[in-house]
């Protein structure tokens, strides 16, 4: 135990400084946008030499990746916590809870939301490390699709899926071991993209002067998306 204590102390100190760096970077992100994020500026505010900060984040892109992962995880945690609070048999309640949690988080954290769902940062390519955190809200929706299948709830009628899209959907199902057919998966993906399309329109001002507040159009559209995905609007 005595031998491991210094290592634990160093790890704790490193974690605390890493949190200070990312919090400062997040503030710079809100003030200047991701394109202007600078390791030197962050180091200067923290009273560090830039060479010391590079031991924590070797490049601007590494810091940006951490901010993106943190944002995706924060959004995912908000959605998961809201979904867990609902009764398991209340599928529409769980869907609505996920949707409202995503919307509330985005409105409360517009700069972080813009980082993950806004315009791409010039010169930055997100690594694979971001894929799993980004998939957390979608995983909740796919879980609902699986439960609909298990309960033998009929899938909604939809337009035929063209062969190239069917190939892509089949590859996705195989890669992620998703036990539903292409039609059900496509219905879920449609609901997912509609949800974030609605949130984008609200966060980026596309509803200004038309749907303010956007509460009613949001509730109406997520229920339409639920029906299209086969989620009944009444509890089972």
N, C-alpha and C positions, 0 to 999 in steps of 0.2 A: 504493500500500500504506500509507504513513504516514497518508493522509487517512482510510482506513477503520478504522485501529486504534482510535481513540477510540470509534467506533460499536460495534465488536466488544467493547470493554471494558465499555461501558455495557450492551450486551445481556447480557453474561456476568454482570454485577452484578445486573441485573434478574432474570435467570433464577435466580440463587442466592437472592435475597431472596424471589422467588415460591415457591421450594421451601421456604424457612424458614416462610413463611406457611402453606402447605398442610400441612406436617408438624405445625405447631403446631395448626392447625385439626383435623387428623386425631386428634391426642391429645385435644383438647377433645371431639371427637365420641365417642371411646371412653369418656370420663369422664361426659359429660352427655347424650349423644344428639343427633341432628340438630336436633330442635326447639329446643334451647337454644343452638345455635351462634350466637355473637355476634362481629361484627367488632371491636367495642370491646374485648372480652375478649382476643381474639387479639392486637390491637395492643398492649394493655397488657402482655401477657406478653413481647412482642418489644421492649418499650421504645420503641414508636413512638406518635406521635399518630395518632388514628383517621383524620384527614384524609389523612395520608400513605398509610395502607393502602388508602384508597379509590381511590388512583391505580392500584392493582394489581387490586383487585376492587371495583367500584362499588356492590355490594350484597351482602347475605348470600346471596341466591339465586345470584349469580354465583360466589361462593366454594363454595357447596354444589354447583353444577353442575360445577365443576372437580374437587371431591372425587369426585363420581359418575363422571365421565369417567375419572379416575385409577384408580378401583376397577374399573370395567369393563375398562379396558386391562390392568390387572395380572392380572385373572382370565383375560382373553383370551390374554395372553402365556403364562401358565402352561399353558393348554390347548394352545396351538399348539406350544410347546416340547416338551411330552410327546408330542404326536401326531407331530411331526417325527422323534422318536427311534425310531419303529417302522418296520418294513419296509413299503413301499408295498403289497405284496400281502397283508399281514396286516390285513384290514379289522376283524376282531373285536378284534385287539390295539390298533389305533388307536382304536376306539370306547371300549374299556376304559380306555386311557390318558387320553383326554379326560375321561371320567367321574371317574376317580380324581384327576386334576389339579384339576378343579373342586371336588371334595369336600375335598381336602387344603388348597386355598387358602381355602375358606370356613371350615374349622375353625381355620386359623391366623389368619384375619382376620375374626372374627365381627362386629365393629362395622361394618367396611366392607361385608361381605356383607349385613348388615341394612340398610345404607343403600340398596343397589341391589335387594335382593329381599325386604325386610321391609315394614313398614307405610309408606304414603306419608307424607311430611312435611307437616303441615298448612300450607296456604297456598302450597305450592310446586308449580309445574308444570314438569316437565322439558322443556327445549327440544329441538329436532331435533338439536342437537350431540351428544346422548347416544345417538342411534339406532345409528350405525355401531359405536361401541365396544361397545354392548350386544349386537350381532349376531355378535361374533367366534366364540364357541363354537358358535352355530347354524350359522354358515358352514362350520365343519368338518364338522358332521353332514350338511349338505346336500351337501357335496363327496363324502361317502361314498355318499349316495343316488345322485348322478350316476354314480359309478363302478359301482355295482350295475346301473344301467340300461345303461351301456356294456358291461358284461360279460354282459348279458342274464340276470342272476340274477332269477328270478321274484319279483315283489312278493308280500307276504304277503296271505292272504285277509282281508278286512276287511268291516265292515258298510257298506252303501251310503252314499255321501256325499250328504246332502240338497242341493237346488239352491242355497239361500242360501249354504251353506258352500262349495259348489263355485265360486260366483261370487267369494267372498272369496279362495279359494285361487288361482283363475285370475288375479285382479288382483295378488296377491302375486307370482306367477310372472312376470307381464308386467312389473311394476315393477322387479323385481330380476334379470330375465333368467335365470330358473331353468329349465334344460332337462329337467325331468322332469314326469310327469303328476301330476294332483291326488292320486291314490291314493298314489303314492310320497311326495309331499310331505307328505301328512297323516300317513303312517307315521313320517316323520322328525320332524315336529312333536310327535307323541305321545311319541316317545322323549325328545325334548328337555324337554317339560314333566314327564315322569315323573322324569327325572334331577334337575331342580331341585326337584321336590316332595320327593324323598327327602332332598336336602340340606337343604331347609327344615325338614323334620321333625327331622333330627338337630341342626342348629344351634340351632333354637328350642326344643329340649327335648321334642319330641313323642314321641320314642322312649324317654324316661326311664322306668325301671322295667319296661320291656318288652324292648327290643332294645338292650342295652348289653353289649359294644360293638355297633355297628351294621354291622360289617364284613360279616357273612354275609348279612344281608338286603339290603345294598347290592349286593354282588356278584351275588346271585341275581336281583334286580330289574333290574339293568342288562343282564344276559344275556337276561332275558325281553323287555325292551324292544328289544334287538338283534334277536331272532327276529321280533318283531312288525313291526319296520322292514324285515325282509328280509335282515339281516346274518347270514350263516352263522356258527355258533360254531366252525367249523373253518376253517383257512386254505385259500385257494384253491390 
